[in-house]
Amino acid sequence: MVPLDPTRSPRVVPRPFHSVGLWVDDLPAAVSSLTAAGIRLHDQGIRTDPQGRTYAYIHPKPAAPAHPLSGEGVLVRLVQGP
């Protein structure tokens, strides 16, 4: 989306990434470690996609004080590696 006039509202604020996916060796251990470190995960927890891969999301926004850390505006998908 490109604004007609960049000096007027509504302004378009570009983000470098919307989402990124990462392979992890042990998804349950990674989720447990991240949660213990205060990183906010998506409420759905570990899920399975139609291809049978398990995954979890790091939430893009923090939820202080319980989870003060997050994906800093980027949705991060953690996928169990092969």
C-alpha positions in Angstrom: 0.0 0.0 0.0 1.3 3.4 -1.0 -0.1 6.6 0.5 -1.4 9.3 -1.9 0.3 11.9 0.2 2.9 10.7 2.7 2.6 13.9 4.8 -1.1 13.3 5.5 -3.1 10.6 7.4 -3.5 7.8 7.1 0.2 7.2 7.1 1.7 3.9 6.0 4.3 2.7 8.5 6.4 0.0 6.7 7.7 -2.9 8.8 10.7 -4.8 7.8 9.0 -8.2 8.4 5.5 -9.4 9.0 6.6 -12.9 10.1 9.5 -15.3 10.1 9.8 -19.0 10.6 12.6 -20.9 12.4 13.3 -24.6 12.7 14.1 -25.8 16.2 15.4 -29.2 17.3 13.1 -29.7 20.3 10.0 -27.6 20.1 8.5 -28.4 23.5 11.9 -27.6 25.2 12.1 -24.4 23.2 8.6 -23.3 24.2 9.3 -24.1 27.8 12.6 -22.2 27.8 11.1 -19.2 26.1 8.2 -19.1 28.5 10.5 -19.3 31.5 12.5 -16.4 30.1 9.4 -14.2 30.0 8.7 -14.3 26.2 5.0 -14.2 25.3 3.8 -17.1 23.2 0.6 -17.2 21.3 -2.3 -18.6 23.4 -2.9 -21.6 21.2 0.4 -23.2 22.3 1.9 -26.0 20.2 -0.2 -27.0 17.2 0.0 -29.4 14.3 -0.4 -28.2 10.7 -2.1 -30.3 7.9 1.3 -31.7 6.9 1.9 -33.1 10.4 4.5 -30.5 11.5 4.3 -29.1 15.0 4.7 -25.4 15.5 4.2 -22.6 18.0 4.2 -18.8 17.6 6.0 -16.1 19.5 3.5 -13.3 19.9 4.4 -10.0 18.2 3.4 -7.9 21.1 4.4 -8.1 24.8 2.0 -8.5 27.7 3.7 -7.0 30.7 4.3 -7.8 33.5 3.8 -11.6 33.0 5.5 -11.7 29.6 7.5 -8.5 29.0 9.3 -9.9 25.9 7.9 -10.6 22.5 8.6 -10.8 18.8 9.0 -7.0 18.8 6.3 -6.5 16.1 7.2 -9.6 14.1 5.2 -12.9 14.3 7.8 -15.6 14.8 6.8 -19.2 14.0 8.9 -21.9 15.6 8.7 -25.2 13.7 9.8 -28.6 14.9 12.8 -29.5 12.7 12.9 -32.8 10.7 
